[in-house]
């Protein structure tokens, strides 16, 4: 049997018991936002390639957002500002026309097609 003791926080703990957490079963960090891979490029230029929390664009029906875990999606974009929320900044890319493809946590935007 292990001895029990009251910690300074008022919690009852087993003395001599291991307080380590098994990394395989550790819960996800609180507040961690999911990201998705985003690539925006033209035939001879890469405008953005990296992780992002969201991407905002406009098609013929109006403005929309794509977030992580979005369903498969394919559309033509009209002239607009493509806004990408990244972990470090908000990136805005002015486009005249583009094709957006969303598949399996990856967003690809082909500009000037």
Secondary structure, 3 states (H helix, E strand, C coil): CCCEEECCCCCEEECCCCCCCCHHHCCCCCCCCCCEEEEEEECCEEEEEEEECEEEEEECCEEEEEECCCCCEEEEECCEEEEEECCCCEEEEEECCEEEEEECCEEEEEECC
